[in-house]
Amino acid sequence: MERVKSLTVSALQMDIAPDVSENIRTFRSMIEKMDRSTDIFLLPELWTGRTGCTGRTKTRVEGESAAALESVREVCRDRGLHAVAGTMPWPSGDGFVNRAWIVDDAGTPFAFYDKAHLFSNGGEDKVFAAGDKPLMFNLAGIDCAVLIGYDMMFPEYARCAGLAGGQVIFIPARWEQGGQNGQKLWKALLRSAAASCQVYVVACSAAGSGELTLEASFEYFGNFGNFGKSAVVSPWGDVAGSLGEKAGILTSRLDIAEIAKCRKDLPLDRDRRPELYGMLLG
């Protein structure tokens, strides 16, 4: 892909089923309906569905995740698309990480990010090992970062992506409905990350009303009681497009020049006082 002035992104807000094969079929069906102008698509967090991480199911999980990634690779290769392939449990050491693969338009996975902040309240830290390395990748001259779901609750992490030159932050998520508070947090965090970092935020959550309980020997299906609401937010913090609670596809064109304009009109970097920011910590 040559350096571009705009980027068309599509978030595939899936209603995740128990079986990985069914989710792969859903994914392929959504690709058929996706806007043909799309340059890169984004899938939700843990979109593969049922997963078990006990010793007796470890091989099965590895096979399911490999099959899901292969389906993304085939689509990217056949259609000349890039992808942030949502996340899936991926083997690492003796256990698993919650991994997002980045796939290029030749179908090659060329980078990955392992979720760094694990939701201990839900037992996620007992299931996955935490990632220890942020990710920035370049797409046709556009510097992009990836955060996963709960990572958004730590704004300094997103802010560092912006300070490092990031222009687009992709966020695969399975955001728990959590009543009105969960919904308010989702909206507020997306807009805050975009405005404070002066970047585009592209967030893809899952739809569906199923329950998900994470346990050390977990075998789960479905969703966190997800409420969807995938969204694209501009560098000014404006919601450029969003979905409701049901499955659907959100396609949006990102005007990359708007990032530079925002940073010129509101020069946050010029007014930063980093020498003060550690003082309260002692």
C-alpha atoms as one frame of an Amber mdcrd trajectory, in Angstrom:
protein
   0.000   0.000   0.000   1.396   3.432  -0.964   1.419   6.321   1.510  -2.164
   7.511   1.809  -3.982  10.685   2.796  -6.980   8.804   4.092  -7.687   5.390
   5.508 -11.000   3.564   5.337 -11.560   1.301   8.309 -14.304  -1.208   9.069
 -15.130  -2.524  12.532 -16.893  -5.906  12.434 -19.115  -5.958  15.518 -19.834
  -9.664  15.863 -22.385 -11.518  17.959 -20.016 -14.192  19.194 -21.196 -17.799
  19.256 -19.917 -20.736  21.364 -18.208 -22.483  18.442 -15.143 -21.142  16.669
 -16.254 -22.585  13.313 -19.507 -20.661  13.535 -17.626 -17.470  14.370 -15.346
 -17.942  11.388 -18.406 -18.340   9.165 -19.899 -15.187  10.668 -16.658 -13.332
  10.055 -16.535 -14.405   6.404 -20.186 -13.477   5.932 -19.540  -9.999   7.318
 -16.551  -9.588   5.020 -18.881 -10.210   2.060 -21.123  -7.371   3.272 -18.283
  -4.999   4.145 -17.776  -1.789   2.186 -15.433  -2.479  -0.744 -13.502   0.721
  -0.077 -12.154  -0.706   3.202  -8.372  -0.659   3.641  -8.179  -2.302   7.065
 -10.726  -4.126   9.227 -10.869  -4.715  12.961 -12.398  -7.653  14.845 -13.471
  -7.790  18.525 -11.503  -9.124  21.465 -11.652 -12.923  21.912 -13.948 -13.324
  18.911 -13.081 -17.004  18.516 -15.720 -17.938  21.099 -15.465 -21.007  23.281
 -12.053 -21.445  24.817 -10.527 -23.751  27.367  -7.053 -23.412  28.815  -6.716
 -26.511  30.930  -4.019 -29.033  30.057  -6.446 -31.391  28.363  -7.889 -28.657
  26.146  -4.719 -26.676  25.418  -4.137 -28.377  22.080  -7.715 -27.705  21.034
  -7.416 -24.029  21.913  -4.211 -23.695  19.919  -5.918 -25.302  16.922  -8.976
 -23.042  17.172  -6.898 -19.873  17.380  -4.669 -20.995  14.511  -7.761 -21.695
  12.369  -9.208 -18.270  13.165  -5.963 -16.505  12.276  -5.686 -18.505   9.064
  -9.184 -17.398   8.053  -8.132 -13.760   8.522  -4.947 -14.364   6.530  -6.911
 -15.840   3.622  -9.305 -12.895   3.514  -6.456 -10.364   3.631  -4.532 -12.157
   0.883  -7.531 -12.720  -1.386  -8.930  -9.204  -1.048  -5.772  -7.143  -0.536
  -6.827  -5.973   2.934  -4.994  -5.271   6.158  -6.394  -6.433   9.491  -6.165
  -5.973  13.207  -7.376  -9.525  13.739  -9.190  -8.923  17.005  -7.701 -11.071
  19.735  -7.520 -14.763  20.461  -5.906 -16.947  23.135  -2.397 -17.627  21.932
   0.095 -20.088  23.418   2.991 -18.521  25.279   5.264 -20.530  27.544   3.163
 -22.882  29.621   0.002 -20.824  29.222  -1.742 -18.292  27.022  -1.735 -14.588
  26.247  -4.616 -12.522  24.885  -3.044 -11.659  21.521  -3.948  -9.290  18.678
  -2.252 -10.100  15.355  -1.681  -7.498  12.639  -1.977  -8.957   9.143  -0.868
  -7.238   5.928  -2.481  -7.280   2.486  -0.394 -10.301   1.459  -1.934 -12.298
   4.317   1.227 -12.202   6.429   0.981 -11.667  10.211   3.802  -9.190  10.730
   3.253  -7.904  14.273   1.339  -8.733  17.417   0.353  -7.191  20.725  -0.402
  -9.105  23.930  -2.892  -7.445  26.276  -0.905  -5.732  29.017  -3.603  -4.863
  31.561  -5.617  -7.863  32.710  -9.008  -7.494  34.392  -8.251  -9.085  37.767
 -11.782  -8.378  39.005 -13.021 -10.931  36.487 -10.145 -13.370  36.947  -8.520
 -12.604  33.597  -5.102 -12.557  35.248  -5.613 -16.186  36.287  -6.238 -17.205
  32.678  -3.745 -15.161  30.683  -0.200 -13.954  31.150   0.144 -10.183  30.788
   1.939  -8.760  27.782   5.037  -6.681  28.437   5.595  -4.819  25.199   3.507
  -2.029  23.569   2.999  -2.129  19.814   3.341   0.557  17.166   3.122  -0.413
  13.511   3.169   1.535  10.264   0.435   1.294   7.671   1.099   3.192   4.439
   2.963   5.924   6.312   0.422   6.061   9.145   1.701   5.174  12.614  -0.785
   2.981  14.457  -1.044   1.543  17.964  -3.175  -1.214  19.486  -4.815  -1.332
  22.911  -7.115  -4.128  24.029 -10.286  -3.529  26.039  -9.311  -2.953  29.678
  -6.059  -1.254  28.583  -8.220   1.842  28.067  -8.692   2.211  31.830  -5.043
   3.291  32.029  -4.940   6.600  30.115  -1.190   7.075  30.504  -0.727   4.006
  28.299  -2.771   5.476  25.470  -1.150   8.874  25.973   2.284   7.359  25.464
   1.112   5.975  22.119   0.195   9.499  21.073   3.473  10.956  22.332   5.365
   8.294  20.372   3.811   9.631  17.174   0.772   7.388  16.908  -1.981   8.663
  14.624  -4.563   5.880  14.889  -5.290   3.690  17.917  -7.134   0.437  17.230
  -9.040  -1.076  20.153 -10.494  -4.590  19.923 -12.710  -5.128  22.967 -15.387
  -7.197  24.643 -16.586  -4.450  26.915 -18.779  -5.645  29.756 -22.181  -4.031
  29.753 -21.947  -3.300  33.478 -25.170  -1.305  33.486 -25.064   2.429  32.846
 -21.615   2.789  34.424 -20.025   0.368  31.956 -21.607   2.150  29.033 -20.615
   5.592  30.301 -17.031   4.453  30.831 -16.785   3.042  27.298 -17.933   6.275
  25.682 -15.889   8.520  27.958 -12.666   6.537  27.565 -12.861   6.419  23.772
 -13.440  10.159  23.473 -10.827  11.007  26.088  -8.154   8.839  24.430  -8.804
  10.426  21.038  -8.840  14.025  22.306  -5.915  13.814  24.746  -3.719  11.926
  22.264  -5.036  13.861  19.240  -5.469  10.643  17.282  -8.242   8.685  15.639
  -9.609   5.911  17.819 -11.184   2.919  16.090 -12.879   0.612  18.607 -14.616
  -2.665  17.862 -16.521  -4.397  20.638 -18.767  -7.453  20.502 -22.536  -7.657
  20.436 -24.655 -10.205  22.282 -26.122 -10.812  25.699 -24.390 -13.995  26.879
 -22.494 -14.285  30.139 -18.756 -14.943  30.411 -17.000 -16.052  33.577 -13.238
 -16.370  33.503 -11.761 -19.053  35.750  -8.345 -20.635  35.984  -9.612 -23.777
  34.246 -12.139 -21.888  32.218 -14.138 -23.063  29.294 -16.424 -20.301  28.214
 -18.615 -19.173  25.388 -20.291 -16.031  24.290 -19.904 -12.585  25.675 -19.445
 -10.409  28.716 -23.052  -9.293  28.371 -21.594  -7.080  25.632 -23.441  -4.021
  24.472 -21.625  -3.331  21.207 -21.312   0.407  20.609 -18.269   0.104  18.342
 -17.143   3.582  17.389 -14.735   5.767  15.463 -13.673   8.958  17.251 -11.837
  11.902  15.672  -8.738  13.652  17.073 -11.095  16.326  18.408 -13.013  13.757
  20.443 -16.047  13.801  18.156 -17.779  10.486  17.482 -17.496  10.154  13.710
 -19.530   6.951  13.582 -20.955   4.334  15.915 -23.094   1.209  16.079 -25.864
   0.168  18.422 -26.057  -2.982  20.499 -26.664  -5.471  17.679 -24.150  -7.039
  15.314 -23.156  -4.835  12.400 -20.385  -3.229  10.392 -19.092   0.279  10.996
 -17.122   1.772   8.094 -15.479   5.161   8.367 -12.973   7.161   6.333 -10.178
   8.698   8.390  -8.826  11.974   7.015  -5.200  11.765   8.120  -4.613  15.486
   7.493  -7.101  16.228  10.280  -4.608  14.898  12.823  -1.960  17.473  11.868
  -4.594  20.212  11.753  -5.815  19.321  15.229  -2.274  19.309  16.616  -1.511
  22.653  14.964  -4.699  24.357  16.145  -4.393  22.926  19.651  -0.636  22.443
  20.284  -0.760  20.326  23.421   2.841  19.187  23.049   4.043  22.805  23.209
   2.331  23.326  26.557   3.222  20.046  28.269   5.125  20.182  31.593   6.581
  16.663  31.862   9.057  17.807  34.543   6.076  18.187  36.893   4.234  14.983
  36.189   6.269  12.726  38.450   6.359  15.062  41.437   3.148  13.816  43.013
   4.521  10.295  42.917   7.495  11.276  45.038
